[in-house]
């Protein structure tokens, strides 16, 4: 059998890389649960009419079909979900009578999208979503809350480069465009959303040619899009453009309240900006919108996005408005892992290797390992009773920091990094907290100097 080749767009991680991902997911879960968000998992498939209702993703959906198609009718009409928002909207409607509102949910799960693989974009990927959904109404303070939760979660990922969370408000955009007298506001928003990929001059031409704007209207739209501030000074700059509309004032007030409400969470590595070119082209966003860039990796595009939606879920009688934000875990991690920027300090979870004197003493070594595990210490027994020096090298190759030596006159444990050895009792001994689990190692290369930093 020929050696298999990787399947493009379906990343697989080596053990040390997976340890990094586990640390990320654990950090996110811990922060989300600290804020009272309940974890859910939805099914991998949804009816095609639900997946295709927005239309723009029709070429990306993986359709599910049985190889033996005699009974294909039973499995026809379903496909793998391409995000977690569509299944969550269905989940809320299906379980509304069993949920307490406002419903606060986090969901960390894989999704599948049949797009062209490229850096940061995959056909199979993991997302981490948080949403707050109300029944009938959802006060604006939840927009601030969801922003604060994600800022706190990103700050907890201290081994990653810095984040820039960009926020805007669709009401601000719609009110400004309406105040200019633009007829097709949604089309103008869709074109402004292309500013990350196209030059301002190109977008200006599209606004005139495709959205029917006058030259003066297009210039005003681009002047608004140029405004980006780390505080609420954007309000004065927008008003200086001389456009008036009630919806514009409502959007300005909400965005100002959000930026002020998150100011205390800003650090050197996690920042929030009012960026008025952020539009989010999807038409179901109705207020706050988010995008996030990773410092030094802006080519990945937005790695964390979302916003306010007031009518995404509706059962014909009751609307379920919500606000949510989604972090592309695979989009952030896989490029950094593949470039060697991130790894773990050991390739196995074991903190201790229990040495083996000979095969006859394997039961005794296993007894030591059992006692250590009862204390919560991950460990393994040496696979063979080779010379102790060879067993130590076995531990070194795997990054295991301690080797345990059973003895008739008492046991000893050795830190093979420092050479320090002490007597110990397996029923009570534990390593320092920083050695209990694999730690994330960040490698940064600056010109000719390579540095490493280890994170607990």
Helices and strands as residue ranges (DSSP letters): H 15-34, E 38-39, E 45-47, H 48-51, G 69-74, E 78-80, H 85-95, G 96-98, E 103-112, E 124-133, H 141-155, E 163-169, H 170-180, H 185-192, G 193-196, H 200-209, H 215-225, E 228-229, H 234-239, H 246-262, G 263-265, E 270-275, E 288-294, G 298-300, E 304-309, E 322-328, H 329-338, E 342-344, E 352-354, G 359-361, H 362-374, E 379-381, H 388-398, E 402-405, E 411-415, E 421-424, H 433-436, E 440-446, E 449-455
